[in-house]
Structures are given as structure tokens and as C-alpha cells.
Amino acid sequence: MTWKDILSPIKETEQFTTLWKKVKDEYSTHTCFPPKHQIFRAIELTPFEKVKVVIIGQDPYHNDYQANGLSFSVNESVAAPPSLRNIFQELHSDLGINRTRKDLQDWAEQGILLLNATLTVRAHHANSHKDLGWDYFTDYIIKALSEQRENIVFVLWGSFAQKKKMLINEAKHFVLQSAHPSPLSAHRGFFGSRPFSQINNFLSQKGISEIEW
């Protein structure tokens, strides 16, 4: 089963057609991120059958040269945003790894679906595309993974991502949730949550290869 098989039905719906028209209109009249060719980068880098982990973000970074189609990931040419710095800080605390690469493509290629609930944003306007209809598409992806796969780790950082818990069959999957890595909330339960070791412990128990963070 491929993403093409999974997504063909939804791409033929009126809701998706309407959504995609709105997205194209936004990109033709405003500067939007990520670059259009990277909107679906998360699913292009992580095949459906290879998904081991899903890390759900809210929407892309909205400043210049940051967003690259993967949740929490930025291009190497820009500074790491605060949430990503905190993720790396917890990674060091958890596993002793000093990660410096800010583009998380290597995570995606190992089976981590870095999925934003909203896949696009207007430049310098956070969450500006939240009402375009992206949730219809990304919720469908989460439900398809929940229903047709098993033993996936769904990482829900913060209250927004945790609303997606209702889409996941917890009898088949491992739901890992904590506070968001944002500086506004990281000290309320993200720091010290050790998500990276928990993910690898679960994968190992299920006979699935661990992530090289």
C-alpha cells in the first residue's frame, strides 16, 4: 500500500478540490511557505509502509527560509527556532546526543512522518491557513495510518496535537504525549519526558529497528 493508494480517494473529493484551489490562490497572490514543491515533502520522504513514528505539528514556520515541509524542521541556512532548540536539548538530556543538523530529513527517511496539521502558511502570519481545510486532509492521513498499520508511535506534543488522539486506535499503537517544546510550555512537562528513548524502547520491543537520532 502506497500513499498514492491511500490518498487517491480523498484527492477526488469536492473538499480536497476546494482546499487545493484555495492553496493555489494563496500562493499566487501572497508569499507562502513552505515552497510549493515542498508542501507534501513529509509524505514524499516517508512511504506509508515505512512509517514508524508520527510527530504532529500545528503549521509551518512563517518566517523567511524556515519551513521545508517537515514539522519542527528548518533549513540549514537559518537559526534553529526555540521549539527545535528545546527538542535538541531534550534529545541531549535523554540520549546524550548533540544534534546540530536542523533539517530533519534524516529522521523522515528513517520512518518518522513529520506531519503538520496545516501544511501551508502565509508569510509572517502564524496559523493563517488553519481555516483553508487542511485538517480534512491530514486527519485522513492520521486515521489511515491508525486503521491500516500497527505499532506506530504517535507523538503528541501540546494541546493542539493531543486533540488528534481521538483519531488513533490506542489498542494498536503507542501514543506518547507531553507538553509542547515551545519555550512557553517546555518546562511544564516536555523537559524530562524522554520521548526519544521511549520511542526506541517501544520500537525495539516490537522488533522494529530503532531511530538514529
Secondary structure, DSSP 4 states (H G I P E B T S, - for coil): --HHHHHHHHHTSHHHHHHHHHHHHHHHHS-EES-GGGTTHHHHHS-GGG--EEEEESS---STTTB-SSTT-B-TTSPPPHHHHHHHHHHHHHH--------THHHHHTTEEEEESS--EETTBTTTTTTSSHHHHHHHHHHHHHHH--SPEEEEEHHHHHGGGGGS-TTTSEEEEE--SSTTTGGGTTTT--HHHHHHHHHHHTT-PPP--
